[in-house]
């Protein structure tokens, strides 16, 4: 093909647009017109029928709200039936569909019932943030703050509600009661002075001169010492709802104070090869269930040693009976009966959850102060045969902790909000690896990898802890290296759980579990002696 022919063919192809032959100028003109029309069309407002789309969106939101409300109502029924975990699941579903202040507040209450104070506080915060006008959110936040011992923060919420509702007697009452606690704490700090630590016996010498009334026919110390006869009489005395004479009660407290001061923060226990050893968890003032443990498993003795792993008091309304029974056996068998401190052996918990009120009612507020001093000296953990570490709460935020660190803890104080002592009393296990914030707002949560690493570092087989209600009274997690034991069945007369204890033999240390049901008790409800504000917040 010649150059001329190629040029003619190219021109012909350039002029064919859409099957129509046009000149090049004509094509350019056509394209420019089309672009201008398109631009004009884009500049003009487009009228769309959005009514259908808006209606569909509205219907979708209404359906979500309706379903969320259904979940909330189901949660409320579960909450009434004390099924707190399931109630939380329903409230969570409602929140996922339609975040609402009411749903957060209701879930906060369920968390409070499970003693997950950290989660309860977060939901209280979310409730207030979602709707600052929903005043119940402030109540939930305040209840969580109080449970964590943060009374000033709680007071601020109660004050706000009482100002919003100046004629609301309930709001005014909550504010007044919380204000009393804050002022009492301030007064206690103001009169506190730094002085050399004295034993209770040195501080209360005049108690030796208390007379025994002729009418008293209860158990009596022999030569000022606890005997087996005294302990048997004491337990029967308590079963009949009678009170130990204050002279003997004070003497037991002074003696246990003097003994506990000599103990390390971590106590080593040796269990001989064929000997049985029993580990019990929380008792929480449930005296008649404590008696049932001894009925099932035998009384403490040199051949039947026990370790009680904290939270002896609070909530249950027979805490005085529990603690004097346990202290009595400790004095009777100091090398075969052991007690670890729990998070409830502290002044904040005792003032809120009943023990301080119970001691003051059955004896005096002075004795309640004595208990606070004694609790400060309770050991924090025990190590059995160098292979089992037993503590009330759990493990630590640091990877480097060794047993020697626990021995060196200066424990004569109220539990701090962080550090080794705090975590021994407050931490909980979690099923997933690593560490996380505590659901309680104090301590941490620790995973199976943390437990494994801690046991490997310290040449331990496993850890035993308490601190949490379990349906069967116990739970084995973290590949068998973390065991929880809880010995208060039907906790607070509401939870429906069984209690349990663990027995081991010295030669193999294999844990054996015994679950048991609650037994009847006199008609004194749990929390009968608790701070009045706790019942108001319920």
C-alpha positions as CSV (number, residue, x, y, z in Angstrom):
1,X,0.0,0.0,0.0
2,X,1.3,3.4,-1.0
3,X,1.7,6.3,1.4
4,X,-1.2,8.1,-0.2
5,X,-3.4,5.0,0.2
6,X,-2.5,4.7,3.9
7,X,-3.3,8.4,4.5
8,X,-6.7,8.1,2.8
9,X,-7.6,4.9,4.9
10,X,-6.5,6.6,8.2
11,X,-8.7,9.6,7.4
12,X,-11.7,7.4,6.6
13,X,-11.3,5.6,9.9
14,X,-11.0,8.8,11.9
15,X,-14.2,10.1,10.3
16,X,-16.2,7.0,11.3
17,X,-17.9,7.6,14.7
18,X,-20.8,5.4,15.7
19,X,-21.0,4.1,12.1
20,X,-21.5,7.6,10.6
21,X,-18.9,9.3,8.5
22,X,-18.1,12.9,9.7
23,X,-15.4,15.3,9.2
24,X,-12.8,15.8,12.0
25,X,-14.1,19.2,12.9
26,X,-17.6,17.8,13.1
27,X,-16.5,15.1,15.5
28,X,-14.7,17.5,17.9
29,X,-17.8,19.8,17.9
30,X,-20.1,16.8,18.7
31,X,-17.8,15.7,21.6
32,X,-17.6,19.2,23.1
33,X,-21.4,19.6,23.0
34,X,-21.8,16.3,24.7
35,X,-19.4,17.2,27.5
36,X,-21.1,20.6,28.0
37,X,-24.5,18.9,28.3
38,X,-23.1,16.5,30.8
39,X,-21.6,19.3,32.9
40,X,-24.8,21.3,32.8
41,X,-26.7,18.2,33.9
42,X,-24.3,17.8,36.8
43,X,-24.7,21.4,37.8
44,X,-28.5,21.0,38.1
45,X,-29.9,19.7,41.4
46,X,-31.0,16.1,41.1
47,X,-34.4,15.4,42.4
48,X,-34.6,12.0,44.1
49,X,-37.5,10.3,45.9
50,X,-35.9,9.7,49.4
51,X,-39.2,9.0,51.2
52,X,-38.9,5.3,50.7
53,X,-35.3,5.2,51.8
54,X,-36.0,7.2,55.0
55,X,-39.0,5.0,55.8
56,X,-36.9,1.9,55.4
57,X,-34.2,3.4,57.7
58,X,-36.8,4.4,60.3
59,X,-38.3,1.0,60.2
60,X,-34.9,-0.7,60.7
61,X,-34.1,1.5,63.7
62,X,-37.5,0.9,65.2
63,X,-37.0,-2.9,64.8
64,X,-33.6,-2.6,66.5
65,X,-35.1,-0.6,69.4
66,X,-37.9,-3.1,69.8
67,X,-35.6,-6.0,69.8
68,X,-33.2,-4.3,72.3
69,X,-36.1,-3.6,74.6
70,X,-37.1,-7.3,74.4
71,X,-33.5,-8.2,75.5
72,X,-33.6,-5.7,78.3
73,X,-36.9,-7.1,79.6
74,X,-35.4,-10.6,79.5
75,X,-32.4,-9.3,81.4
76,X,-34.6,-7.8,84.0
77,X,-36.4,-11.1,84.6
78,X,-33.0,-12.9,84.8
79,X,-31.8,-10.3,87.3
80,X,-34.8,-10.9,89.5
81,X,-34.1,-14.6,89.4
82,X,-30.5,-14.0,90.5
83,X,-29.2,-15.3,87.1
84,X,-26.7,-12.5,86.9
85,X,-24.4,-13.9,84.1
86,X,-27.3,-14.5,81.8
87,X,-28.8,-11.1,82.7
88,X,-25.5,-9.5,81.6
89,X,-25.6,-11.3,78.3
90,X,-29.1,-10.0,77.6
91,X,-28.2,-6.4,78.5
92,X,-25.1,-6.7,76.3
93,X,-27.3,-7.7,73.4
94,X,-29.6,-4.8,74.0
95,X,-26.6,-2.4,74.2
96,X,-25.1,-3.7,70.9
97,X,-28.4,-3.0,69.1
98,X,-29.3,0.3,70.8
99,X,-26.8,1.9,73.3
100,X,-29.1,3.4,75.9
101,X,-28.4,4.8,79.4
102,X,-31.0,2.4,81.0
103,X,-29.4,-0.7,79.5
104,X,-26.0,0.4,80.8
105,X,-27.4,1.1,84.2
106,X,-29.1,-2.3,84.4
107,X,-26.0,-4.1,83.3
108,X,-24.1,-2.1,86.0
109,X,-26.4,-3.5,88.6
110,X,-25.9,-7.0,87.4
111,X,-22.1,-6.5,87.6
112,X,-22.5,-5.2,91.1
113,X,-24.4,-8.3,92.1
114,X,-21.4,-10.4,90.8
115,X,-18.9,-8.1,92.7
116,X,-17.4,-7.1,89.4
117,X,-17.0,-3.5,90.6
118,X,-14.7,-2.4,87.8
119,X,-17.2,-3.4,85.1
120,X,-20.0,-1.9,87.2
121,X,-18.2,1.4,87.3
122,X,-17.5,1.4,83.6
123,X,-21.2,0.8,82.8
124,X,-22.1,3.5,85.3
125,X,-19.8,5.9,83.5
126,X,-21.3,4.9,80.1
127,X,-24.9,5.4,81.4
128,X,-24.1,8.9,82.5
129,X,-22.3,9.7,79.3
130,X,-25.1,8.4,77.1
131,X,-27.7,10.4,78.9
132,X,-26.6,12.9,81.6
133,X,-30.2,13.4,82.6
134,X,-30.8,9.7,83.5
135,X,-30.1,10.0,87.3
136,X,-30.1,6.3,88.0
137,X,-26.8,6.1,86.1
138,X,-25.3,8.3,88.8
139,X,-26.6,5.9,91.5
140,X,-24.9,3.0,89.7
141,X,-21.7,4.8,89.3
142,X,-21.8,5.8,93.0
143,X,-22.5,2.3,94.2
144,X,-19.5,1.0,92.2
145,X,-17.3,3.8,93.6
146,X,-18.4,2.9,97.2
147,X,-17.7,-0.8,96.6
148,X,-14.2,0.2,95.6
149,X,-13.8,2.4,98.8
150,X,-13.9,5.6,96.8
151,X,-16.4,7.4,99.0
152,X,-15.6,11.0,98.0
153,X,-16.3,10.2,94.3
154,X,-19.5,8.5,95.3
155,X,-20.5,11.5,97.4
156,X,-20.2,13.8,94.4
157,X,-22.7,11.7,92.5
158,X,-25.2,11.6,95.4
159,X,-24.8,15.3,95.8
160,X,-25.6,15.9,92.1
161,X,-28.7,13.8,92.2
162,X,-30.0,15.4,95.4
163,X,-29.5,18.9,93.8
164,X,-31.4,17.8,90.7
165,X,-34.2,16.4,92.9
166,X,-34.3,18.6,96.0
167,X,-37.6,17.2,97.1
168,X,-36.6,13.5,96.7
169,X,-36.2,12.1,100.2
170,X,-34.5,9.0,98.9
171,X,-31.8,11.0,97.1
172,X,-31.3,13.1,100.2
173,X,-31.0,10.1,102.4
174,X,-28.3,8.5,100.1
175,X,-26.3,11.7,100.1
176,X,-26.6,12.1,103.9
177,X,-25.5,8.5,104.6
178,X,-22.5,8.7,102.2
179,X,-21.5,12.1,103.7
180,X,-21.4,10.5,107.2
181,X,-18.9,7.9,105.9
182,X,-16.7,10.6,104.3
183,X,-16.7,12.7,107.5
184,X,-16.0,9.6,109.6
185,X,-13.0,8.7,107.4
186,X,-11.7,12.3,107.7
187,X,-12.1,12.2,111.4
188,X,-10.2,8.9,111.7
189,X,-7.3,10.3,109.7
190,X,-7.3,13.5,111.7
191,X,-6.9,11.7,115.1
192,X,-4.4,9.1,113.8
193,X,-0.9,9.7,115.1
194,X,2.3,8.0,114.3
195,X,3.5,6.0,117.3
196,X,5.3,2.7,118.0
197,X,3.1,-0.2,117.2
198,X,1.8,-1.9,120.4
199,X,0.2,-5.3,120.7
200,X,-3.5,-5.4,121.6
201,X,-2.6,-6.8,125.0
202,X,-0.4,-3.7,125.6
203,X,-3.1,-1.3,124.4
204,X,-6.0,-2.8,126.3
205,X,-4.6,-4.0,129.6
206,X,-7.7,-2.9,131.4
207,X,-9.7,-5.7,129.6
208,X,-8.1,-8.2,131.9
209,X,-10.2,-6.8,134.8
210,X,-13.5,-7.5,133.1
211,X,-15.7,-9.5,135.5
212,X,-17.6,-12.7,134.5
213,X,-21.2,-12.3,135.6
214,X,-22.7,-15.1,137.7
215,X,-25.5,-15.5,135.1
216,X,-23.0,-16.4,132.4
217,X,-23.0,-20.2,131.7
218,X,-21.2,-20.3,128.4
219,X,-17.8,-21.6,127.4
220,X,-14.8,-20.5,129.4
221,X,-11.1,-20.5,128.8
222,X,-9.1,-22.7,131.1
223,X,-6.2,-20.8,132.6
224,X,-6.7,-18.2,129.9
225,X,-6.0,-20.8,127.2
226,X,-8.1,-22.3,124.4
227,X,-8.7,-26.0,124.9
228,X,-10.5,-28.6,122.8
229,X,-13.3,-28.7,125.5
230,X,-13.6,-24.9,125.1
231,X,-13.9,-25.2,121.3
232,X,-16.6,-27.9,121.5
233,X,-18.5,-25.8,124.0
234,X,-18.1,-22.7,121.8
235,X,-19.4,-24.3,118.7
236,X,-22.5,-25.6,120.5
237,X,-23.0,-22.2,122.1
238,X,-22.9,-20.5,118.7
239,X,-25.3,-23.1,117.2
240,X,-27.8,-22.0,119.9
241,X,-27.3,-18.4,118.9
242,X,-25.5,-17.4,122.0
243,X,-22.6,-15.0,122.4
244,X,-19.2,-15.7,123.9
245,X,-18.5,-13.6,126.9
246,X,-16.6,-10.4,126.0
247,X,-13.8,-11.1,128.4
248,X,-12.9,-14.3,126.5
249,X,-13.5,-12.7,123.1
250,X,-11.0,-10.0,124.0
251,X,-8.5,-12.5,125.2
252,X,-8.7,-14.6,122.0
253,X,-8.1,-11.4,120.0
254,X,-5.1,-10.4,122.0
255,X,-3.6,-13.8,121.8
256,X,-4.2,-14.2,118.0
257,X,-2.7,-10.7,117.5
258,X,0.4,-11.7,119.4
259,X,0.8,-14.9,117.5
260,X,0.2,-13.5,114.0
261,X,2.8,-10.9,114.5
262,X,5.4,-13.7,114.6
263,X,4.4,-15.1,111.2
264,X,5.9,-14.3,107.8
265,X,3.8,-13.0,104.9
266,X,4.3,-16.3,103.1
267,X,4.0,-19.3,105.4
268,X,5.6,-22.7,104.5
269,X,3.6,-25.8,105.3
270,X,4.9,-29.3,105.3
271,X,2.4,-32.2,104.7
272,X,3.9,-35.6,105.4
273,X,3.6,-38.3,102.7
274,X,0.5,-40.1,103.8
275,X,-1.2,-37.2,105.7
276,X,-4.3,-35.5,104.5
277,X,-4.5,-31.7,104.2
278,X,-7.7,-29.7,103.6
279,X,-8.0,-26.3,101.8
280,X,-11.2,-24.3,102.2
281,X,-12.2,-21.1,100.4
282,X,-14.4,-18.2,101.3
283,X,-16.7,-18.7,104.3
284,X,-18.3,-15.2,104.4
285,X,-20.0,-15.4,107.7
286,X,-21.9,-18.6,106.9
287,X,-21.3,-20.3,110.3
288,X,-23.7,-23.2,109.9
289,X,-22.1,-24.1,106.6
290,X,-18.7,-24.0,108.3
291,X,-20.0,-26.4,110.9
292,X,-21.2,-28.6,108.0
293,X,-17.6,-28.7,106.6
294,X,-16.4,-30.0,109.9
295,X,-19.2,-32.5,110.0
296,X,-18.3,-33.8,106.5
297,X,-14.6,-33.7,106.8
298,X,-13.9,-33.9,110.5
299,X,-12.9,-31.3,113.1
300,X,-9.4,-29.7,112.8
301,X,-6.7,-31.6,114.7
302,X,-3.0,-32.4,114.4
303,X,-4.0,-35.3,112.2
304,X,-6.6,-33.3,110.2
305,X,-5.0,-30.0,109.4
306,X,-6.8,-27.2,107.6
307,X,-6.0,-24.0,105.6
308,X,-8.8,-21.4,105.3
309,X,-8.1,-19.1,102.4
310,X,-9.5,-15.7,103.4
311,X,-12.8,-13.9,103.3
312,X,-14.0,-15.4,106.6
313,X,-16.4,-12.5,107.3
314,X,-18.8,-10.0,105.7
315,X,-22.1,-10.5,103.9
316,X,-23.2,-13.5,106.0
317,X,-24.6,-12.4,109.3
318,X,-22.8,-15.0,111.5
319,X,-19.3,-13.6,110.8
320,X,-18.5,-13.1,114.5
321,X,-19.2,-16.8,115.2
322,X,-17.1,-17.8,112.2
323,X,-14.0,-15.7,113.0
324,X,-13.9,-16.7,116.7
325,X,-14.2,-20.3,115.8
326,X,-11.4,-20.1,113.3
327,X,-9.2,-18.0,115.6
328,X,-9.9,-20.5,118.4
329,X,-8.7,-23.5,116.3
330,X,-5.6,-21.4,115.3
331,X,-4.7,-20.9,118.9
332,X,-5.4,-24.5,119.8
333,X,-3.4,-26.0,116.8
334,X,-1.0,-23.3,115.6
335,X,1.0,-25.7,113.5
336,X,-1.9,-27.6,112.0
337,X,-4.5,-24.8,111.3
338,X,-3.7,-21.9,108.9
339,X,-5.5,-18.8,107.8
340,X,-4.7,-16.5,104.8
341,X,-6.0,-12.9,104.5
342,X,-8.7,-12.2,101.9
343,X,-9.7,-8.9,100.4
344,X,-12.6,-8.8,102.9
345,X,-10.3,-8.7,105.9
346,X,-10.0,-4.9,105.4
347,X,-11.7,-1.9,106.9
348,X,-13.4,-0.7,103.7
349,X,-15.1,-4.0,103.1
350,X,-15.9,-4.6,106.8
351,X,-17.6,-1.2,107.1
352,X,-19.7,-1.7,104.0
353,X,-20.6,-5.4,104.0
354,X,-21.5,-6.0,107.6
355,X,-18.7,-7.2,109.8
356,X,-18.0,-3.9,111.5
357,X,-21.8,-3.5,112.1
358,X,-22.1,-7.1,113.4
359,X,-19.2,-6.8,115.8
360,X,-20.5,-3.4,117.1
361,X,-24.0,-4.9,117.6
362,X,-22.8,-8.1,119.3
363,X,-19.9,-6.5,121.2
364,X,-18.6,-2.9,120.8
365,X,-17.1,-0.7,118.1
366,X,-13.9,-0.9,120.1
367,X,-13.7,-4.6,119.3
368,X,-14.3,-3.8,115.6
369,X,-11.2,-1.6,115.7
370,X,-9.3,-4.5,117.3
371,X,-10.3,-6.8,114.5
372,X,-8.9,-4.3,112.0
373,X,-5.5,-4.4,113.7
374,X,-5.5,-8.3,113.8
375,X,-6.5,-8.6,110.2
376,X,-3.5,-6.5,109.2
377,X,-1.2,-9.2,110.6
378,X,-2.8,-12.2,108.8
379,X,-0.4,-14.0,106.4
380,X,-1.0,-13.3,102.7
381,X,-0.2,-16.7,101.3
382,X,1.0,-20.3,102.0
383,X,3.3,-22.7,100.1
384,X,2.6,-26.4,100.6
385,X,5.6,-28.8,100.2
386,X,7.3,-26.2,98.0
387,X,4.9,-27.2,95.2
388,X,1.5,-25.5,95.8
389,X,1.1,-21.8,96.3
390,X,-2.2,-20.8,98.0
391,X,-3.5,-17.2,98.0
392,X,-6.9,-15.6,98.1
393,X,-6.8,-13.7,94.9
394,X,-4.2,-14.5,92.2
395,X,-1.1,-13.6,90.3
396,X,0.8,-10.5,89.4
397,X,1.2,-7.7,86.8
398,X,5.0,-8.4,86.7
399,X,6.7,-11.5,85.1
400,X,9.6,-11.4,87.5
401,X,7.9,-12.3,90.8
402,X,9.5,-15.1,92.9
403,X,8.4,-16.5,96.2
404,X,11.1,-14.6,98.1
405,X,9.4,-11.3,96.9
406,X,6.2,-12.5,98.7
407,X,8.1,-13.3,101.9
408,X,9.4,-9.7,102.0
409,X,6.0,-8.0,101.8
410,X,5.3,-5.6,104.7
411,X,1.7,-6.6,105.2
412,X,0.8,-4.6,108.4
413,X,-1.5,-2.2,106.6
414,X,-4.7,-1.8,104.8
415,X,-4.5,-3.4,101.3
416,X,-3.0,-0.9,98.8
417,X,-4.6,-0.3,95.4
418,X,-1.7,-1.8,93.4
419,X,1.4,-4.0,93.9
420,X,2.0,-7.5,95.1
421,X,-0.2,-7.4,98.2
422,X,-3.1,-6.0,96.3
423,X,-2.8,-8.6,93.6
424,X,-2.5,-11.5,96.0
425,X,-5.8,-10.4,97.5
426,X,-7.8,-9.2,94.4
427,X,-6.6,-10.7,91.1
428,X,-8.6,-13.2,89.0
429,X,-7.8,-15.7,86.3
430,X,-8.9,-15.3,82.7
431,X,-9.2,-18.0,80.0
432,X,-7.3,-16.1,77.3
433,X,-3.5,-15.5,77.3
434,X,-1.8,-12.5,78.7
435,X,-3.0,-10.0,81.3
436,X,-6.0,-7.6,81.4
437,X,-7.7,-5.1,83.6
438,X,-9.6,-6.5,86.5
439,X,-13.4,-6.8,86.2
440,X,-13.3,-5.8,89.9
441,X,-11.5,-2.5,89.3
442,X,-8.6,-3.7,91.6
443,X,-5.8,-6.1,90.8
444,X,-5.5,-7.7,87.4
445,X,-6.7,-10.7,85.3
446,X,-4.1,-13.2,84.3
447,X,-4.1,-15.9,81.6
448,X,-2.9,-19.5,81.4
449,X,0.5,-18.4,80.0
450,X,1.0,-16.2,83.0
451,X,0.2,-19.0,85.4
452,X,2.5,-21.5,83.5
453,X,5.4,-19.0,83.5
454,X,5.0,-18.3,87.2
455,X,4.9,-21.9,88.2
456,X,7.9,-22.7,86.0
457,X,9.9,-19.8,87.5
458,X,9.1,-20.9,91.1
459,X,9.2,-24.7,90.5
460,X,5.5,-25.1,91.5
461,X,2.9,-27.7,90.4
462,X,-0.1,-25.4,90.6
463,X,-1.7,-22.5,92.5
464,X,-4.9,-22.6,94.6
465,X,-7.0,-19.4,95.0
466,X,-10.5,-18.5,96.1
467,X,-12.3,-15.1,95.7
468,X,-14.9,-16.2,93.1
469,X,-18.3,-18.0,93.4
470,X,-18.3,-21.3,91.3
471,X,-21.4,-23.4,90.6
472,X,-19.8,-26.6,92.0
473,X,-17.7,-24.7,94.6
474,X,-14.5,-25.2,92.6
475,X,-13.1,-24.8,89.1
476,X,-9.9,-26.1,87.5
477,X,-8.4,-23.9,84.7
478,X,-5.1,-23.0,83.0
479,X,-4.4,-26.7,82.1
480,X,-4.8,-27.7,85.7
481,X,-2.4,-25.2,87.1
482,X,-5.0,-22.7,88.5
483,X,-7.7,-24.1,90.9
484,X,-10.4,-22.0,92.5
485,X,-12.2,-23.1,95.7
486,X,-15.2,-21.4,97.3
487,X,-16.7,-22.8,100.5
488,X,-19.8,-20.6,101.0
489,X,-22.8,-22.6,99.4
490,X,-25.8,-20.6,98.2
491,X,-23.8,-17.5,98.7
492,X,-25.8,-14.7,100.3
493,X,-28.8,-17.0,100.2
494,X,-29.2,-16.1,96.5
495,X,-26.6,-17.7,94.3
496,X,-27.6,-21.3,94.4
497,X,-24.0,-22.5,94.1
498,X,-22.5,-25.4,96.0
499,X,-19.6,-25.0,98.3
500,X,-16.4,-27.1,98.1
501,X,-13.1,-27.9,99.8
502,X,-10.0,-29.6,98.5
503,X,-8.1,-32.4,100.1
504,X,-4.6,-33.5,99.2
505,X,-2.1,-36.1,100.4
506,X,1.5,-35.2,101.0
507,X,3.0,-37.9,98.8
508,X,1.3,-36.9,95.5
509,X,-0.4,-33.5,96.1
510,X,-3.2,-34.5,93.7
511,X,-6.3,-32.3,94.5
512,X,-9.5,-34.1,95.4
513,X,-12.7,-32.1,95.4
514,X,-15.7,-32.4,97.7
515,X,-18.8,-30.3,96.9
516,X,-21.6,-29.8,99.4
517,X,-24.9,-28.0,99.6
518,X,-26.0,-25.2,101.9
519,X,-27.7,-26.1,105.3
520,X,-30.5,-24.3,107.0
521,X,-29.6,-21.4,109.3
522,X,-31.6,-19.2,111.7
523,X,-33.7,-16.5,110.1
524,X,-31.2,-13.7,110.0
525,X,-30.7,-12.6,106.4
526,X,-27.3,-11.9,104.9
527,X,-26.2,-8.3,105.0
528,X,-28.3,-7.7,108.1
529,X,-25.5,-5.7,109.6
530,X,-24.3,-4.0,106.4
531,X,-24.0,-0.3,106.1
532,X,-27.5,1.2,105.6
533,X,-26.4,2.8,102.3
534,X,-25.8,-0.6,100.7
535,X,-29.4,-1.6,101.2
536,X,-30.5,1.7,99.8
537,X,-28.5,1.2,96.7
538,X,-29.9,-2.3,96.2
